[in-house]
């Protein structure tokens, strides 16, 4: 795996994401409740604080939990909730060590069916269906991992030029389109919530 990604909008962080399967998985895990670029810059920040040029699942899985949480909490923090996300990253790495000998790429290597790959991704700690579908779409669209039926398994995120998620970000322009889509979804959800609040009981 050695491609050019543009998810962190930071050259060094993006290079790590493009060559390190564990960094890409970790960035996807961090991508919640913070801006996308912040999330995907996280793996490079963690690697640098560990004194390494990549993430190692065995090292992170065995790291003392309080020390790892402190490492993520250093300014600037890796996430808005660095303590809880440190625990999630360790759980992910512990799962990879137990099931894939610590090799993140083994999650998708050789898998020939999109539904099977989606199931494997959903089995990862911290990966619900939506996150798993987005990462599956990223694998197919940008990382060359395209088992049979991958687009269908990824749902709407697998559609060509969907601009719904990080799977479609290839530069500043597509980032703006994805961000606009997310803002539309938030506005629609807010409007629906307001409409429900205005509706009188029994009507």
N, C-alpha and C positions, 0 to 999 in steps of 0.2 A: 504494500500500500504506500504509494508515493505520488500524491497529486497536489495540486495547488487549491487550497480552500480559501474562502474570503469571509469566514463567519465572525472572526474576532475583529476584523478590520485593522489588524496589527500584523505586520509581516512575520515576525518571529513566532508569535502565537499561532498564526495560520499555518506556518510551515510545520509546526509540531502536530497540529490537528491532521494535516495531510499525510503525515508519515507514521503516526502513532495511533493504532486502533484504540488503545486504552484512553488516550487523550481525547479522542473523538467521543467515545462513550461517556467519559467524565464530563465533558462539556455539555453533552445532551442532558445528563443528569442534573447539572447545575442550572439548566435553562428553565427556570421558573421563578416568578416574582422579582426578577431583575431584568434589565435590558439584555438582549441576545449577545451583544458584543462583550459585555461584562462576563456573562456566563462562559463564553467560549475562549476568553482570555484566561480564565481560571486555571486550566491544566498547565499552561506555561508558567504561571505564577507559582503553582504548587511545586512543579519540577525544579524551578530555580531555588525555591526556599529549601528544598531537599538536597540542593547541591548537585543536581543531576540534569542531564539534557533530555530526559524522557521520564515517564512514570513507570513504576514497576509494581505490579499487582501484589507480588509476594512481600515487598518492602512495606507497602501501604497497609496491607492486611495485618501485618505483625506489629505495626507502629503502636506505641502506647497511646490510647485514645485521647487522654487529656492533652498530651503533647501535640498530637495531630490537630486537635481542635484549636490549640493555641497558634499553631503554624498557619492555619487558615484565617485566624482572627487578626493576625498582624496587619497593621495599616499599610496600604489599603487592603481591607478585608476582601477575601475571595468571593464572598456572597453576603447578602443582607443578613442571612442567618448562618454564619460560619460554623457555629458549634453543631447544629443539627445536620448541616450538609457534610461536615467532616465525618459524622457517623454514617451517613448514607454512602459516602464514597468508600469508607472502609467496608461496609456491608457488601457493596458491589464487588470490591476487590477480593474479599473473603469468598464470595460465591464463585468468582472466576478461578480462584486458586483451587477450590474444592471440586468444581465441575469441569474446568478447562485447563488445569495445570497453570493457571495464571495468565493464559494467553488469550487476550480479548478477541483477536481475529478468528480464533477457533469457534467463536459463537456463530459465525456465518460461513467460514471456509467449507466448501464442498457441499453446502446445503442446496439441493436442487429444486425445492418447492417454496414458493413465497409464503404460503400459510404456515409451513413448518418453521421458517425463519422468523415470522411474526411471533409464533408461539415461544420460540427461544428468547426473543427479545423481551417479550412480556414476562418471562420467568425471571428476568434480571431484577434484583432489588431496586426499587425506585422507578421502575418502568411500567407505567400503566399502559392501557391500549393506545391512547393517543400518542404518548411519547414514543412507544414502540413503532407505531405507524410512521411517525415523522422520521425516526432514525432509519427505518427501512427505506423510505423514500430518498433519504440522503445517500444511503448506500447505493441505491439503484441509479440515481440521477448523477451523482458526482464521484462515486468511488468504484464504479464498475462492477458492483455486486448485483447481478440481475438473474436470480433464479426464476424459473417458470412461474408466471402469475404474480410477480412482485408488485406490479402496479395495482392490481386488484386487491392484493393483501394490504397495501398501504392506503387504500381508500382514496379519499379526495386529495390527499397529500401526494399520491402517486401520479396524478394527472399532469400531462405536459403543460408547462408554463402556468402552473396553478397559482404561484406566488402566495401560498398560504402559510409557509413555514420556512425554517432554515434550509430545508432541502432545496429551495429554489434560489438561495442567495449566492450570487456569483460575483458581486461587486456592489458599489454604492447605489446604482440605479435599482437593481432588484431588491436590495435591502429596503429602499424607500417604498417599493410596491408591497413588500411583505408587511412592513410596519403600517402602511395605510390600510391593508386588509385587516390587521389585528385591531386597529382603531375603529374600523367599521363594525367589527364584531362586538367590541366593548360598548359602542354607542347603541347598537341594536339591543344588547342585553340590558343596558341601563333604561332604554325606552320601554322595553317590555316589563321591567320591574316597576317602573313608574305607573304604567297602565294598570298593572295588577293592583297596585296600592290605591289607585283612584277608584277602582271598581268596588261598589258597595256590596257588602255581604248579601247573598241571596239574589243578586241580579245576574 
